Amino acid sequence: MNKQAGSNSRNPTYIGLDIGKTKIATGLVTSSGEILLKNQVLTDLEKGGEAILGQCRELVKQILNSSSVKPGGIGIGSTGVVEPEKGIIVSSGSISGWCNIKIREKFEEEFKIPVAVDNDVHVAALGEHLFGAGRGANTSVFMVISTGVGFSIVKDGRIWRGSHNLAGQIAHLPLFDRKKTVNDVFSGKGIAERASELLGQSVSTDNVFKLASEGNVEAKHVIEEAIEGAALMVALIQNTIDPDVFIVGGGVALGEKDFLENVYLKIEEFLVKYRVQLPEGLNITLSQLGTDAGLVGCVGLFAKR
């Protein structure tokens, strides 16, 4: 990143840091949601918490060195349970050592810039609500179907986190039966693992979809169950929250067009008794910001603090 970028009083910039299980992305973002610079690395899951924190520090340093003006803050979206008021990453069920990290305190001390932190899905949802597919909506729901599954509610430009910061944390809830969780049924990781077990060989998520399209019985079974699981969860959330728009993002949703279309058809079946209230069907749409939603959403963390 050798391009120089700055900000002015009319359109200040912020650093966005999106910490996921697959990758860590960072960017320099204006208050209007424009990304001026960005970079990313694969998340070092094997080395765990301290190594990942080191990756984050290095990415922030690269952005600071590429900007001619000091950004107004660092907005962080992290996988796992986060306490935004305290600026602490509380826990993550799948990253060793990624718990009780006082990331706001650490980064404010090191970089001398205000820091705001929240769950990564919440931050992406805020980005879509303010600058993407949810722009202009009173209430939007954003669901990510990627390595894992989660969702977030944004109302009047504010994230609804719940009383214990658990709103949207559905990944480990049982679905269909107690042997299968939401993540097991329709996350990218879950789809790959279940298909690998049935096929007796290791296959990627992309390969499962490819095999299913070619008629492989085991792969088709996994994808059909994933479609039903995703549709059931969306229908339950829809009739619980009843948002203006339901936005879906993440690698599985964005990378597999037929998957989301089939999910939509199954949702229509589940919601058929509510046709009077939903005469035009569910207002569901793909993420407009794609993988950049988490970076852009960092701006909203400061606008609504």
C-alpha positions in Angstrom: 0.0 0.0 0.0 2.1 2.9 -1.2 -0.8 5.2 -2.0 -1.0 8.2 0.3 -4.4 9.0 1.6 -5.7 11.7 4.0 -8.8 13.3 5.3 -10.3 16.7 5.8 -12.7 18.3 8.3 -15.6 17.7 5.9 -14.9 14.1 5.3 -12.7 12.6 8.1 -11.3 9.1 7.8 -11.4 6.1 10.2 -9.6 2.8 10.3 -11.8 -0.2 10.0 -10.5 -3.6 11.3 -12.6 -6.6 10.5 -11.5 -9.7 12.4 -12.9 -13.0 11.1 -12.1 -16.7 11.4 -10.9 -16.8 7.8 -9.3 -13.4 7.3 -8.5 -10.1 8.9 -9.2 -7.0 6.8 -8.3 -3.4 7.4 -9.1 -0.2 5.6 -9.1 3.5 5.6 -12.7 4.7 5.3 -14.3 8.1 5.0 -17.3 9.2 7.0 -19.4 8.8 3.9 -18.4 5.1 3.6 -15.8 5.3 0.9 -12.8 3.0 1.2 -9.6 4.7 0.3 -7.2 1.9 1.2 -7.5 -1.7 2.3 -5.5 -4.7 3.0 -6.0 -8.2 4.4 -4.3 -11.4 5.6 -5.4 -14.9 6.4 -6.3 -15.3 10.1 -3.6 -17.3 11.9 -6.1 -19.6 13.8 -3.5 -22.2 14.6 -1.3 -19.8 16.7 -4.4 -18.3 18.5 -5.2 -15.1 20.2 -1.8 -13.3 20.7 -0.7 -14.1 17.2 -4.0 -12.7 15.8 -3.7 -9.6 17.9 -0.2 -9.1 16.4 -1.6 -9.4 12.9 -4.2 -6.7 13.8 -1.5 -4.4 15.1 0.6 -4.8 11.9 -2.4 -4.1 9.7 -3.3 -0.9 11.6 0.4 0.3 11.4 0.4 -0.2 7.6 -2.8 1.9 7.3 -1.3 4.6 9.6 1.9 4.7 7.6 -0.1 5.1 4.4 -2.2 8.0 5.6 -1.0 11.6 5.5 -3.6 12.6 8.2 -4.2 10.8 11.5 -7.6 9.0 11.3 -10.3 9.9 13.7 -10.6 6.5 15.2 -10.2 2.7 14.8 -13.5 0.8 14.5 -13.1 -2.9 15.2 -15.5 -5.7 14.3 -14.5 -9.0 15.9 -15.7 -12.5 15.7 -17.1 -13.8 19.0 -18.9 -12.2 21.9 -17.9 -8.6 22.5 -18.7 -6.1 25.3 -18.7 -2.8 23.3 -19.1 -0.5 26.3 -16.0 -2.0 27.9 -14.1 -2.5 24.6 -13.4 -6.1 25.4 -13.5 -9.2 23.2 -15.1 -11.7 25.7 -14.8 -15.0 24.0 -14.9 -17.0 20.8 -15.9 -20.6 20.7 -13.5 -21.6 17.9 -10.3 -19.4 18.4 -7.9 -20.4 21.2 -6.9 -17.6 23.4 -9.4 -15.2 21.9 -11.0 -14.3 25.2 -11.0 -11.4 27.7 -9.0 -9.2 25.3 -9.0 -5.6 26.3 -8.5 -4.5 22.7 -9.8 -0.9 23.1 -7.4 -0.3 26.0 -4.5 -1.9 24.3 -5.0 -0.1 20.9 -5.8 3.3 22.4 -2.6 3.1 24.5 -0.5 2.0 21.5 -1.9 4.1 18.7 -3.2 7.2 20.6 -6.5 7.1 18.7 -10.0 6.5 19.9 -11.1 2.9 19.5 -14.6 1.4 19.3 -15.2 -2.4 19.1 -18.2 -4.6 18.5 -19.1 -8.0 17.1 -18.1 -8.4 13.5 -21.6 -9.2 12.3 -23.0 -6.2 14.1 -20.5 -3.9 12.4 -21.2 -5.3 9.0 -24.9 -4.9 9.6 -24.3 -1.3 10.5 -22.4 -0.8 7.3 -25.2 -2.2 5.2 -27.8 -0.2 7.1 -26.1 3.1 6.7 -24.4 2.7 3.3 -25.7 -0.5 1.6 -28.8 -2.5 1.1 -30.5 -1.2 4.2 -30.0 2.5 3.5 -33.2 4.4 4.2 -34.8 1.5 6.2 -36.1 2.0 9.7 -35.2 -1.5 10.7 -32.9 -4.0 8.9 -31.7 -7.5 9.7 -28.4 -8.6 8.3 -27.5 -12.3 8.3 -24.1 -13.7 7.4 -23.8 -17.2 6.0 -20.1 -17.8 5.7 -17.6 -19.9 7.8 -20.1 -19.4 10.6 -23.7 -18.0 10.8 -25.0 -15.0 12.7 -27.3 -12.1 12.4 -27.8 -8.5 13.6 -30.6 -6.1 14.0 -30.2 -2.4 13.3 -33.0 0.1 14.1 -32.8 3.8 13.5 -29.1 3.5 12.8 -28.4 1.7 16.1 -27.3 -1.9 16.7 -29.7 -3.9 18.9 -27.3 -6.0 21.0 -29.6 -7.3 23.7 -29.1 -7.2 27.4 -26.1 -9.5 27.4 -24.6 -8.8 23.9 -26.0 -12.1 22.7 -28.6 -10.8 20.2 -27.9 -12.6 16.9 -25.6 -15.3 18.4 -27.4 -18.2 16.9 -24.5 -20.3 15.6 -24.5 -22.9 18.4 -28.2 -23.2 18.9 -29.7 -26.7 18.0 -31.6 -26.9 14.7 -33.9 -29.8 13.8 -32.5 -31.9 16.6 -30.0 -31.6 19.4 -27.3 -33.3 17.3 -27.0 -30.5 14.8 -26.5 -26.8 15.4 -27.2 -23.8 13.1 -23.5 -23.8 12.2 -23.6 -27.6 11.6 -26.5 -27.3 9.1 -25.9 -24.3 6.9 -22.6 -22.6 7.6 -19.8 -23.0 5.0 -17.8 -25.0 7.5 -20.7 -27.1 8.5 -21.7 -28.0 5.0 -18.1 -29.1 4.2 -17.8 -31.1 7.4 -21.1 -32.9 7.0 -20.5 -33.7 3.3 -17.0 -35.0 4.1 -18.4 -37.3 6.7 -21.0 -38.7 4.3 -18.6 -39.0 1.4 -15.8 -40.5 3.3 -13.3 -37.9 2.0 -12.4 -34.3 2.7 -14.3 -31.8 0.4 -14.5 -28.0 0.4 -17.8 -26.1 0.6 -17.4 -25.2 -3.1 -16.9 -28.8 -4.0 -20.1 -29.8 -2.1 -22.2 -27.4 -4.2 -20.5 -28.7 -7.4 -21.1 -32.3 -6.5 -24.7 -31.6 -5.6 -25.3 -29.8 -9.0 -23.8 -33.0 -10.7 -26.4 -35.2 -8.9 -24.3 -36.7 -6.1 -26.8 -38.0 -3.6 -24.9 -37.3 -0.4 -24.0 -33.8 -1.5 -27.5 -33.1 -2.6 -28.8 -34.2 0.8 -26.4 -31.9 2.7 -27.3 -28.9 0.5 -31.1 -29.6 0.7 -30.9 -29.7 4.5 -28.8 -26.5 4.5 -31.4 -24.8 2.4 -34.2 -25.9 4.7 -32.2 -24.9 7.8 -31.4 -21.4 6.5 -35.0 -20.8 5.4 -36.4 -21.9 8.7 -34.0 -19.6 10.6 -34.8 -16.6 8.3 -38.5 -17.2 8.6 -38.3 -17.4 12.4 -36.3 -14.1 12.6 -38.6 -12.4 10.1 -41.7 -13.1 12.1 -39.9 -12.2 15.4 -38.4 -8.9 14.2 -40.5 -8.1 11.1 -37.8 -5.7 9.6 -38.2 -3.5 6.6 -35.5 -5.4 4.8 -33.7 -8.7 5.4 -30.1 -8.6 4.1 -28.0 -11.7 3.5 -24.3 -11.7 3.1 -21.2 -13.9 3.6 -19.3 -16.2 1.3 -21.9 -19.0 1.0 -24.8 -16.6 0.3 -22.8 -14.3 -2.1 -21.0 -17.2 -3.9 -23.9 -19.5 -4.5 -26.8 -17.7 -6.3 -29.0 -20.8 -6.6 -28.6 -21.5 -2.9 -30.2 -18.2 -1.9 -32.9 -18.5 -4.5 -33.8 -21.9 -3.2 -33.7 -20.6 0.4 -36.2 -17.8 -0.6 -38.6 -20.3 -2.2 -38.5 -22.4 1.0 -39.1 -19.3 3.2 -42.2 -18.5 1.1 -43.5 -22.0 2.0 -42.9 -21.4 5.7 -44.5 -18.0 5.7 -47.5 -18.9 3.5 -50.0 -18.4 6.4 -48.8 -14.8 6.7 -49.5 -13.9 3.1 -52.0 -11.2 4.1 -49.3 -9.3 6.0 -46.6 -10.0 3.4 -48.6 -9.7 0.1 -45.4 -9.2 -1.9 -43.4 -11.8 0.0 -40.4 -11.3 2.2 -38.2 -8.3 1.3 -34.9 -10.2 1.2 -31.8 -9.0 -0.7 -28.1 -9.7 -1.0 -25.5 -7.5 0.7 -24.5 -4.6 -1.5 -21.2 -4.0 0.3 -20.1 -7.7 0.2 -16.9 -8.4 2.1 -16.4 -4.7 2.7 -19.4 -4.3 4.9 -17.4 -4.8 8.1 -14.8 -2.1 7.1 -17.5 0.4 6.1 -19.5 -0.3 9.3 -16.7 1.0 11.5 -17.7 4.5 10.6 -21.1 3.9 12.2 -19.5 2.9 15.5 -18.2 6.5 15.9 -21.3 8.2 14.5 -23.5 6.5 17.0 -21.2 6.4 20.1 
